[in-house]
Amino acid sequence: MWRFFKDFCLYGLVGLLGKIAAIFLLPVYTSVLTKEELGAMALIMTGSEVIGLVSNLNIHSGIARDYYEKGIDKTRLVSTGFLSILTLSLTVLGIMLLSRHFWIADVLSLDLNFEQAFILMLLAVPTASLQSYFAILTRFKKKALLFSVGAFIGLVIRLGIAIVCVVVLRTGIAGIFLGTFLAELFCTVFYALVNKEHIRPAFEKQYLKKALIFSVPTLPAILAGWLDTSVGQIMIGRSISLSDLGVYSIALSISSAFTLVSTALQNVWYPFLYENYSKDGFKEQIRNLFVIFISGLTLISALLSLFSKEVILLLSNETYLAATGYITLLCIPMVLYLIFPFASSGISVSRDTKHIGIAYVAGAVVNLTALFLTIGKFGVTAVPLCLALSRLTSYLYLHFQSGKKMDFSLPNWLIFIFLAVMAGLYAIDRAQLPLAWRTLVAAVTVLPTGAFLILKFRKCRTQW
């Protein structure tokens, strides 16, 4: 268990540096780029996610699932995954380059002035797929330090190139995508070298088949997850305006501070789960971890919400103050998504991954239906609310199915306390209380929650 927390902190540190750098670039971007350019960037990045999914079919998850299995030839397993992803991603790249005008103008409804940015995004697709694959293998080798070194250097490359291009050369958003492409290219090579002993011109059809049996049922979940997250942005861009999407994207960027926890948790969770699920006391460990995480996330949400106005003024300017309410509401789906790994533990262990797809599809259907019914009346505010409803739907289904697979349950009453807290915080945001009053509310929220976390952690430490 202590190995879990040590690696979690190490992965989290890298994520922290990346998120701090990205957040503090917001003043630079908002001073140089227009709201419309920020909205266009959000749409292109949204498109890159689904293209990336098609380019790797989540094969890396299937390869990772068998990495610790007895009798597996790791060299043939890793090489099979590498050759499969390389072939698939290059094929997708060629098709997308040939049809790029259709995707830019007809699908994303963007001006062809953004073609260069779109092409750079496409070039990053194969590198992103391979970088993700080799990064996962590096984590499963428990090379947390090497993983962190590669991620840090990649971060420096990405941000350095983006700043030079956007601020000095005035390339617009194309410079940001260029930085992303070159950083992922470096990380791909770096992580491939870490795993070089397993990379050979070897291909095993049975390994690929087994990986696809595991990964393909998760594709509807990933696609639905993309749709769930992106449909709101697409509807804002197409139905309201790119300017409003630019404001919402600032709220998304700030609330994405939760990815600090998400990245660290995702990096350590599945190696931890697959290695320990059969050990005595593991279910109790999951419940204790859940309590610690949900309590800590409630604390982070409260602070981010209460001081969202000051954060926005620090990182952008007054024209983006409408994003304060969006930040508070976005905390809800962000936190719910973070606890999905806990809820899906039994499903992952049992390999019955179709339920992950069902959960995500159900959430996406709820999101789409609610958006069509409410966005016309409530505007952008409907987007984070519908996303929260979707995430709650998916979480409850995952928890129900995992309970049947692994015979355990989580203290879900904490989620409803979290939702009640966020409702109160949104009311405070709408009331526009002065800083002194919000500071008082923060103290009342932080002190008892922080004390509870310390006591809980100390208690768990004696058990672990």
Helices and strands as residue ranges (DSSP letters): H 2-24, H 26-32, H 35-56, H 59-65, H 74-98, H 100-101, I 102-107, G 112-114, H 115-140, H 144-163, I 164-168, H 174-194, G 196-198, H 205-215, G 216-218, H 219-235, I 236-240, H 242-255, G 256-258, H 259-276, H 282-306, H 308-315, G 318-320, H 323-338, H 340-343, H 345-350, H 354-378, G 379-381, H 382-406, H 413-431, H 435-463
